[in-house]
Amino acid sequence: GNVKPIQSPPTVLVTDTGAQTVEVPLDDACFLYDHQKTCLNDGKCFVNGNNKPECRCTTAYTGNNCQTAAATDDDLLKILVPVAAIAGLLFVIAICCCCWFLCARRKKWEPEKDEESNSD
């Protein structure tokens, strides 16, 4: 009669901890990843559009297994704060030098008031 052939569930090839490639049911792919702790640093396994397990990393990590620390805002601040401080200091020094230069120049070109009053 109308006996439908049994369809086997979709499978996926996964590399186990012994570097052996194993064919497992698609539903078990993430179970194997989780069991082997393939996704590091709180990464979570998901099955991608190509029916392959992948790690979805937190924002702090990147890489196939979430093994590489990503650059963070703290890293950026460690660079920006000293650079901004040095730039600010140089700006203040430049303003002071300009003021000193203008004052010295004005003094040089102004006639002495004492000499004018003595000439009478």
C-alpha positions as CSV (number, residue, x, y, z in Angstrom):
1,G,0.0,0.0,0.0
2,N,0.7,3.5,0.9
3,V,3.8,3.0,2.9
4,K,5.9,6.2,3.0
5,P,9.6,5.7,3.1
6,I,11.2,6.7,6.4
7,Q,13.1,9.8,5.9
8,S,16.2,10.1,7.9
9,P,16.7,13.4,9.7
10,P,19.3,15.8,8.1
11,T,22.8,15.2,9.2
12,V,25.9,17.3,9.6
13,L,29.6,16.5,9.8
14,V,31.1,17.6,13.1
15,T,34.7,17.3,14.2
16,D,35.0,15.8,17.6
17,T,37.6,16.4,20.3
18,G,39.8,13.7,18.8
19,A,39.9,15.5,15.5
20,Q,37.6,12.8,14.0
21,T,34.8,13.9,11.7
22,V,31.6,12.4,12.8
23,E,28.2,12.5,11.0
24,V,25.5,13.4,13.5
25,P,21.8,14.4,13.2
26,L,21.5,18.1,12.6
27,D,19.5,18.5,15.9
28,D,22.5,17.0,17.8
29,A,25.2,19.2,16.2
30,C,24.9,21.9,18.9
31,F,24.6,19.3,21.6
32,L,28.0,17.9,20.5
33,Y,29.4,21.5,20.3
34,D,28.1,22.3,23.8
35,H,29.3,18.9,25.2
36,Q,32.8,19.5,23.9
37,K,32.8,23.2,24.8
38,T,33.7,24.1,21.3
39,C,32.3,27.6,21.7
40,L,34.5,29.4,24.3
41,N,34.0,32.4,26.5
42,D,30.2,32.1,26.7
43,G,29.7,31.7,23.0
44,K,26.5,29.9,21.9
45,C,26.2,27.2,19.2
46,F,23.6,27.7,16.4
47,V,23.1,25.9,13.1
48,N,23.7,28.3,10.2
49,G,22.0,28.6,6.9
50,N,24.3,25.9,5.4
51,N,23.2,23.4,8.1
52,K,26.6,23.7,9.9
53,P,27.1,24.4,13.6
54,E,28.7,27.7,14.4
55,C,29.5,29.7,17.5
56,R,27.8,33.0,18.1
57,C,30.1,35.0,20.2
58,T,29.4,37.7,22.8
59,T,30.6,41.2,21.9
60,A,33.8,40.7,23.9
61,Y,35.1,37.9,21.7
62,T,35.5,36.9,18.0
63,G,36.8,34.0,16.0
64,N,35.4,30.6,14.9
65,N,35.3,29.4,18.5
66,C,35.1,32.8,20.2
67,Q,38.7,32.4,21.3
68,T,40.0,36.0,20.5
69,A,39.3,38.9,22.7
70,A,37.7,41.8,20.8
71,A,38.9,45.4,21.2
72,T,36.7,47.0,23.8
73,D,35.8,50.6,24.7
74,D,38.1,50.3,27.7
75,D,41.0,49.5,25.4
76,L,40.1,52.6,23.3
77,L,39.9,54.8,26.5
78,K,43.4,53.6,27.6
79,I,44.7,55.2,24.4
80,L,42.4,58.2,24.0
81,V,42.7,59.6,27.5
82,P,46.6,60.1,27.5
83,V,46.5,61.3,23.9
84,A,43.8,63.9,24.7
85,A,45.7,65.0,27.9
86,I,48.9,65.5,25.9
87,A,47.0,67.4,23.1
88,G,45.3,69.6,25.7
89,L,48.6,70.4,27.4
90,L,50.3,71.3,24.1
91,F,47.3,73.5,23.3
92,V,47.7,75.4,26.6
93,I,51.4,75.7,26.1
94,A,50.8,77.1,22.6
95,I,48.3,79.7,23.9
96,C,50.8,80.8,26.6
97,C,53.6,81.1,24.1
98,C,51.3,83.2,21.8
99,C,50.3,85.5,24.7
100,W,53.9,85.9,25.8
101,F,55.0,86.7,22.2
102,L,52.3,89.3,21.7
103,C,53.0,91.0,25.0
104,A,56.7,91.1,24.3
105,R,56.1,92.5,20.8
106,R,53.7,95.2,22.1
107,K,56.2,96.2,24.8
108,K,59.0,96.5,22.2
109,W,57.1,98.8,19.8
110,E,55.4,101.0,22.4
111,P,57.3,104.2,23.2
112,E,58.4,104.5,26.8
113,K,56.1,106.9,28.6
114,D,58.8,107.9,31.1
115,E,61.1,109.2,28.3
116,E,58.3,111.4,26.8
117,S,57.5,113.1,30.1
118,N,61.3,113.7,30.8
119,S,61.8,115.5,27.5
120,D,59.6,118.4,28.5
